[in-house]
Amino acid sequence: MFRNSIRNLKLAAMLTLVFCALAASTPARATSPTTISACGTISTAGNFVLTKNLSGVGDCLTLTASNINIDLKGHTISGNGTGSGITGNNIVNIVINDGSIQGFTTGIRLTLSNSTNTGNHTIQNMNVSSNAGDGILIDGCCDTYSNIIASNNGGDGLDTGGCCSTVNNVVTNSNSGDGMDLISCCYVVENSISSLNSGDGIFADDCCSAVYDTVASHNKGDGMDLEGCCSTVVNDASNGNKGDGVFFNGCCGDNRGNNIAVNSKANKNGGNGFSFTNLRNSIANVIANKNTDHGVFMTCPATEVGIAAKGNGSSNLDEDTSGGVCTDLNNKAP
C-alpha cells in the first residue's frame, strides 16, 4: 500500500512538472555564445559565456530579456554586499550554469510580478554562498535546481515561489534563515542536504511535496516542515533539530492530512521525531529515538506500521484518538 501510494504521488508530481515545462516558452537556440567580460545589462536572448571573474557594486548582470543561457565557465561573480549577482524581472527560460556568486545582497534574483506564473528557469552546477540575504530567490513555477551549494547566506539558501519545481543534489547549510523555502505546492526534493540553518531545514508551505534520500539535521527550527496535505518523506534523515524532525500539517475543512513517512529516521530532536497534526496519514518502517517530546505523534485515524521508537522524553508513540482509531501493526514503541 505504501509503495503504491509513494509511486502515485511521485508520478503525479513529475507529470505536473512535465506539463508545466511543455507549456513554457522555447528556450534559447544553440548559437555561438556571446562573451561577457564585465558587469552590465543583457537585453537580447541567446547564449552567453563569462571569460573572467567579475566584480560589481550593486547589481552585476541585469537580464531584461527571456531565453538567456549564461555559462560562467567556472568563474566567480563577486559583490560589495549590495544588489544581486544576476537579476531580472518578468523574464522566463533563464539558464545559469557552472560558477560561483558571492558577496551580494542576493546571489541570484529572478522575480515575476505574479509569482504564480511560469518561470521555467534552470540553475545548475552553481555555488551561491556568503551573500547578505538569500542565496537564490526565484519566483514562478516549474524551475529546476541541480548540483547547487547555497550555504552561509544571511537569509534563506534557496527561496523559490510558485509550484512544481525540482530540487536535486542541492546543499543548503548554515544559512541564517531556512535552508530551503519552497512556496506553493508540488515540489520534488531528492539527494539533498539542508543542515545547520537558523530556521527550518526544508519548509514547504503547501500540499503535495515529496522529499527523497535527503538529510535535514541540526537546524534551529524543524528539520522538515511540510504544510498542506499529501506530502511524502522517503529514505530521509532528520536528526538533532531544535524543533520537530519532520512536521506534517494538513489542509481544508475536513482536516485532510494524507501525508506519508516511510523508511526514514528522526532522532534526538528538540520536539517530536515525526509529528502528524491532521487525519488519515501513514507511517511505516521509521526510527524515532531520543527525541525530547514524542518519538511519533499521530492524529488518528491513521496507519502505523513498523515504528521503532525508544528513549523519547514524553512517549515513544502518542496517538490523538479524538477523531478515530489508528491501525497499529508490528510497532516497537513501548
RODO-2510 file (C-alpha; in nm, 4 decimals, decimal comma):
residues 334
     n   res          X          Y          Z
     1     m     0,0000     0,0000     0,0000
     2     f     0,2764     0,2424     0,0969
     3     r     0,4785     0,1612    -0,2145
     4     n     0,1818     0,2242    -0,4432
     5     s     0,0942     0,5488    -0,2640
     6     i     0,4504     0,6781    -0,2922
     7     r     0,4754     0,5776    -0,6582
     8     n     0,1460     0,7501    -0,7403
     9     l     0,2390     1,0707    -0,5581
    10     k     0,5804     1,0893    -0,7234
    11     l     0,4309     1,0154    -1,0671
    12     a     0,1717     1,2888    -1,0174
    13     a     0,4395     1,5381    -0,9162
    14     m     0,6623     1,4512    -1,2127
    15     l     0,3714     1,4654    -1,4612
    16     t     0,2845     1,8117    -1,3314
    17     l     0,6436     1,9212    -1,3903
    18     v     0,6405     1,7802    -1,7460
    19     f     0,3139     1,9519    -1,8387
    20     c     0,4388     2,2787    -1,6910
    21     a     0,7636     2,2569    -1,8895
    22     l     0,5774     2,1813    -2,2140
    23     a     0,3620     2,4870    -2,1592
    24     a     0,6647     2,7154    -2,1217
    25     s     0,8271     2,9199    -2,3938
    26     t     1,1010     2,7763    -2,6152
    27     p     1,4491     2,8069    -2,4594
    28     a     1,7339     2,9999    -2,6233
    29     r     1,8576     2,8451    -2,9506
    30     a     2,2012     2,6857    -2,9575
    31     t     2,4172     2,9555    -3,1223
    32     s     2,7767     3,0642    -3,0779
    33     p     2,7947     3,2257    -2,7329
    34     t     2,8474     3,5961    -2,6751
    35     t     3,1359     3,6634    -2,4363
    36     i     3,0940     3,8610    -2,1126
    37     s     3,3958     4,0303    -1,9541
    38     a     3,2270     4,2974    -1,7370
    39     c     2,9108     4,3570    -1,5386
    40     g     2,6241     4,5089    -1,7361
    41     t     2,2827     4,4505    -1,8934
    42     i     2,1914     4,1581    -2,1188
    43     s     1,8950     4,2656    -2,3280
    44     t     1,8749     4,0025    -2,6023
    45     a     1,8022     3,6295    -2,5992
    46     g     2,0898     3,3936    -2,6627
    47     n     2,3870     3,2123    -2,5156
    48     f     2,6460     3,3992    -2,3119
    49     v     2,9747     3,2912    -2,1555
    50     l     3,1990     3,4589    -1,8972
    51     t     3,5635     3,4970    -1,9913
    52     k     3,6882     3,6108    -1,6469
    53     n     3,5861     3,6667    -1,2854
    54     l     3,3573     3,9684    -1,2394
    55     s     3,3195     4,2144    -0,9511
    56     g     3,0317     4,4541    -0,9117
    57     v     2,8906     4,7333    -0,6974
    58     g     2,5154     4,6796    -0,6724
    59     d     2,3770     4,4506    -0,9425
    60     c     2,6316     4,2831    -1,1686
    61     l     2,4406     4,1160    -1,4547
    62     t     2,0909     4,2533    -1,5198
    63     l     1,8751     4,0474    -1,7582
    64     t     1,5951     4,2247    -1,9448
    65     a     1,5073     3,9516    -2,1996
    66     s     1,3832     3,5943    -2,1740
    67     n     1,5529     3,2857    -2,3187
    68     i     1,9035     3,3604    -2,1916
    69     n     2,1652     3,0960    -2,1141
    70     i     2,4628     3,2130    -1,9040
    71     d     2,7620     2,9815    -1,8655
    72     l     3,0019     3,1125    -1,6014
    73     k     3,2711     2,8651    -1,7185
    74     g     3,3898     2,8130    -1,3623
    75     h     3,4311     3,1853    -1,2916
    76     t     3,3137     3,3815    -0,9859
    77     i     3,0908     3,6889    -0,9706
    78     s     3,1656     3,8883    -0,6525
    79     g     2,9807     4,1835    -0,4991
    80     n     3,0260     4,4510    -0,2328
    81     g     2,7313     4,3414    -0,0140
    82     t     2,4611     4,5167    -0,2199
    83     g     2,2480     4,4291    -0,5214
    84     s     2,2352     4,0898    -0,6907
    85     g     2,4916     3,8896    -0,8800
    86     i     2,2404     3,8042    -1,1540
    87     t     1,8962     3,9642    -1,1554
    88     g     1,5922     4,0011    -1,3790
    89     n     1,2198     4,0772    -1,3581
    90     n     0,9305     3,9314    -1,5602
    91     i     1,1532     3,7124    -1,7772
    92     v     1,1380     3,3351    -1,8341
    93     n     1,3557     3,0471    -1,9515
    94     i     1,6816     3,1573    -1,7901
    95     v     1,9671     2,9055    -1,7525
    96     i     2,2560     2,9836    -1,5152
    97     n     2,5357     2,7282    -1,5047
    98     d     2,8834     2,6390    -1,3765
    99     g     3,0239     2,9030    -1,1453
   100     s     3,0068     3,0912    -0,8156
   101     i     2,8262     3,4027    -0,6941
   102     q     2,9167     3,5620    -0,3609
   103     g     2,9131     3,8857    -0,1649
   104     f     2,5812     4,0374    -0,2825
   105     t     2,2555     4,1066    -0,1013
   106     t     2,1058     3,8258    -0,3121
   107     g     2,3143     3,5918    -0,5234
   108     i     2,0561     3,5151    -0,7951
   109     r     1,7280     3,7073    -0,8037
   110     l     1,4681     3,6379    -1,0756
   111     t     1,1274     3,7847    -0,9939
   112     l     0,7828     3,7960    -1,1539
   113     s     0,5036     4,0448    -1,0998
   114     n     0,2759     3,7424    -1,0461
   115     s     0,4757     3,4665    -0,8751
   116     t     0,2234     3,2020    -0,9861
   117     n     0,3331     3,2488    -1,3480
   118     t     0,5776     3,0136    -1,5167
   119     g     0,9455     3,0924    -1,4757
   120     n     1,0894     2,7705    -1,6183
   121     h     1,4401     2,8626    -1,5027
   122     t     1,7314     2,6212    -1,4620
   123     i     2,0075     2,6782    -1,2055
   124     q     2,2745     2,4098    -1,2075
   125     n     2,6353     2,3448    -1,1076
   126     m     2,6473     2,6641    -0,9018
   127     n     2,7870     2,7768    -0,5661
   128     v     2,5755     3,0701    -0,4446
   129     s     2,7040     3,1286    -0,0923
   130     s     2,8101     3,4027     0,1515
   131     n     2,5553     3,6615     0,0396
   132     a     2,3983     3,9049     0,2869
   133     g     2,0416     3,7930     0,2114
   134     d     1,9117     3,4912     0,0193
   135     g     2,1471     3,2835    -0,1883
   136     i     1,8862     3,2165    -0,4585
   137     l     1,5488     3,3963    -0,4786
   138     i     1,3297     3,2969    -0,7735
   139     d     0,9575     3,3429    -0,8421
   140     g     0,7349     3,1338    -1,0659
   141     c     0,6706     2,7668    -1,1202
   142     c     0,8444     2,4829    -1,2941
   143     d     1,2095     2,5564    -1,2187
   144     t     1,4985     2,3104    -1,1950
   145     y     1,7732     2,3319    -0,9327
   146     s     2,0544     2,0773    -0,9510
   147     n     2,4090     2,0372    -0,8204
   148     i     2,3996     2,3582    -0,6163
   149     i     2,5621     2,4790    -0,2947
   150     a     2,3742     2,7686    -0,1318
   151     s     2,5271     2,7968     0,2149
   152     n     2,6344     3,0623     0,4673
   153     n     2,3881     3,3196     0,3349
   154     g     2,2277     3,5824     0,5594
   155     g     1,8755     3,4793     0,4534
   156     d     1,7489     3,1537     0,3040
   157     g     1,9747     2,9322     0,0994
   158     l     1,7063     2,8666    -0,1650
   159     d     1,3825     3,0703    -0,1682
   160     t     1,1543     2,9757    -0,4556
   161     g     0,7908     3,0667    -0,5218
   162     g     0,5340     2,9049    -0,7461
   163     c     0,4667     2,5335    -0,7727
   164     c     0,6166     2,2305    -0,9345
   165     s     0,9931     2,2744    -0,9200
   166     t     1,2568     2,0032    -0,8772
   167     v     1,5494     2,0218    -0,6351
   168     n     1,8206     1,7601    -0,6857
   169     n     2,1615     1,7353    -0,5203
   170     v     2,1327     2,0754    -0,3527
   171     v     2,3229     2,1635    -0,0338
   172     t     2,1835     2,4481     0,1798
   173     n     2,3779     2,4582     0,5071
   174     s     2,4428     2,7236     0,7732
   175     n     2,2081     2,9897     0,6356
   176     s     2,0587     3,2487     0,8724
   177     g     1,7058     3,1711     0,7503
   178     d     1,5676     2,8413     0,6208
   179     g     1,7824     2,6117     0,4169
   180     m     1,5067     2,5792     0,1562
   181     d     1,1894     2,7879     0,1494
   182     l     0,9577     2,6235    -0,1050
   183     i     0,6467     2,8325    -0,1603
   184     s     0,3318     2,6768    -0,3086
   185     c     0,2771     2,3093    -0,3885
   186     c     0,4218     2,0082    -0,5638
   187     y     0,7980     2,0173    -0,5125
   188     v     1,0238     1,7167    -0,5567
   189     v     1,3416     1,7280    -0,3434
   190     e     1,5966     1,4478    -0,3887
   191     n     1,9503     1,3659    -0,2769
   192     s     1,9916     1,6953    -0,0925
   193     i     2,1276     1,8226     0,2398
   194     s     1,9884     2,1083     0,4475
   195     s     2,1546     2,1321     0,7876
   196     l     2,2774     2,3808     1,0496
   197     n     2,0378     2,6530     0,9368
   198     s     1,8913     2,9093     1,1793
   199     g     1,5371     2,8320     1,0609
   200     d     1,3913     2,5100     0,9221
   201     g     1,5994     2,2819     0,7064
   202     i     1,3213     2,2488     0,4483
   203     f     0,9979     2,4489     0,4643
   204     a     0,7238     2,3780     0,2074
   205     d     0,4110     2,5837     0,2610
   206     d     0,1526     2,3896     0,0576
   207     c     0,0454     2,0400    -0,0419
   208     c     0,1879     1,7537    -0,2434
   209     s     0,5622     1,7841    -0,1956
   210     a     0,7919     1,4817    -0,1948
   211     v     1,1309     1,4558    -0,0230
   212     y     1,3534     1,1558    -0,1025
   213     d     1,7014     1,0492     0,0115
   214     t     1,7600     1,3814     0,1855
   215     v     1,9196     1,4947     0,5136
   216     a     1,7753     1,7853     0,7177
   217     s     1,9575     1,7806     1,0503
   218     h     2,0843     2,0134     1,3245
   219     n     1,8660     2,3057     1,2222
   220     k     1,7343     2,5539     1,4810
   221     g     1,3767     2,5021     1,3597
   222     d     1,2242     2,1805     1,2251
   223     g     1,4229     1,9509     1,0038
   224     m     1,1330     1,9413     0,7563
   225     d     0,8136     2,1453     0,7909
   226     l     0,5703     2,0261     0,5234
   227     e     0,2464     2,2217     0,5315
   228     g    -0,0706     2,1210     0,3494
   229     c    -0,1786     1,7666     0,2698
   230     c    -0,0496     1,4790     0,0625
   231     s     0,3266     1,5072     0,1066
   232     t     0,5772     1,2225     0,1329
   233     v     0,9060     1,1678     0,3143
   234     v     1,1043     0,8617     0,1996
   235     n     1,4546     0,7441     0,2956
   236     d     1,5302     1,0695     0,4773
   237     a     1,7169     1,1613     0,7960
   238     s     1,6072     1,4494     1,0206
   239     n     1,8189     1,4325     1,3352
   240     g     1,9249     1,6776     1,6018
   241     n     1,6958     1,9660     1,5089
   242     k     1,5756     2,2110     1,7764
   243     g     1,2123     2,1607     1,6696
   244     d     1,0495     1,8503     1,5231
   245     g     1,2418     1,6176     1,2973
   246     v     0,9539     1,6064     1,0472
   247     f     0,6366     1,8108     1,0923
   248     f     0,3341     1,7382     0,8708
   249     n     0,0346     1,9689     0,8699
   250     g    -0,2878     1,9298     0,6706
   251     c    -0,5495     2,1351     0,4973
   252     c    -0,9078     2,2005     0,4205
   253     g    -1,2331     2,1851     0,6127
   254     d    -1,2156     1,8064     0,6501
   255     n    -0,8758     1,8237     0,8296
   256     r    -0,7124     1,6354     0,5457
   257     g    -0,3629     1,5029     0,6105
   258     n    -0,2894     1,2105     0,3784
   259     n     0,0826     1,2531     0,4458
   260     i     0,3270     0,9611     0,4351
   261     a     0,6633     0,8921     0,6038
   262     v     0,8493     0,5733     0,5078
   263     n     1,1962     0,4290     0,5761
   264     s     1,3153     0,7450     0,7497
   265     k     1,4896     0,8458     1,0725
   266     a     1,4179     1,1280     1,3159
   267     n     1,6350     1,1054     1,6268
   268     k     1,7441     1,3429     1,9045
   269     n     1,5223     1,6329     1,8007
   270     g     1,4061     1,9008     2,0454
   271     g     1,0379     1,8334     1,9722
   272     n     0,8788     1,5251     1,8197
   273     g     1,0576     1,2895     1,5857
   274     f     0,7605     1,2717     1,3461
   275     s     0,4513     1,4870     1,4015
   276     f     0,1223     1,4462     1,2098
   277     t    -0,1415     1,7025     1,3046
   278     n    -0,4302     1,6051     1,0744
   279     l    -0,6210     1,2923     0,9691
   280     r    -0,5614     0,9839     0,7534
   281     n    -0,1837     0,9741     0,7468
   282     s     0,0506     0,6757     0,7078
   283     i     0,3877     0,5963     0,8602
   284     a     0,5950     0,2825     0,8035
   285     n     0,9367     0,1476     0,8931
   286     v     1,0719     0,4561     1,0660
   287     i     1,3139     0,5047     1,3557
   288     a     1,2411     0,7763     1,6115
   289     n     1,4682     0,7614     1,9179
   290     k     1,5672     1,0013     2,1959
   291     n     1,3544     1,2965     2,0936
   292     t     1,2688     1,5467     2,3673
   293     d     0,8926     1,5079     2,3218
   294     h     0,7316     1,2135     2,1384
   295     g     0,9006     0,9736     1,9022
   296     v     0,5881     0,9778     1,6827
   297     f     0,2856     1,1996     1,7411
   298     m    -0,0076     1,0815     1,5298
   299     t    -0,3600     1,2168     1,4847
   300     c    -0,5963     0,9256     1,4271
   301     p    -0,7404     0,7723     1,2162
   302     a    -0,4100     0,6751     1,0557
   303     t    -0,1996     0,3694     0,9721
   304     e     0,1202     0,2964     1,1669
   305     v     0,3413     0,0044     1,0648
   306     g     0,6886    -0,0936     1,1793
   307     i     0,7632     0,2041     1,4033
   308     a     1,0805     0,1616     1,6097
   309     a     1,0891     0,4245     1,8838
   310     k     1,2591     0,4267     2,2215
   311     g     1,4046     0,6632     2,4762
   312     n     1,1832     0,9594     2,3882
   313     g     1,1092     1,2174     2,6572
   314     s     0,7269     1,2171     2,6681
   315     s     0,6308     0,8957     2,4911
   316     n     0,7524     0,6775     2,2091
   317     l     0,4166     0,6779     2,0295
   318     d     0,1420     0,9247     2,1176
   319     e    -0,1964     0,8924     1,9453
   320     d    -0,4692     1,1536     1,9450
   321     t    -0,7785     0,9337     1,9154
   322     s    -1,0369     1,2111     1,9465
   323     g    -1,1208     1,1760     1,5750
   324     g    -1,0941     0,7979     1,5383
   325     v    -0,8718     0,4956     1,5937
   326     c    -0,5280     0,4290     1,4477
   327     t    -0,4297     0,0977     1,2884
   328     d    -0,1108    -0,0325     1,4558
   329     l     0,0946    -0,3165     1,3072
   330     n     0,4355    -0,4501     1,4152
   331     n     0,5383    -0,1405     1,6071
   332     k     0,8121    -0,1433     1,8666
   333     a     0,7302     0,1721     2,0593
   334     p     0,6674     0,0690     2,4194
***
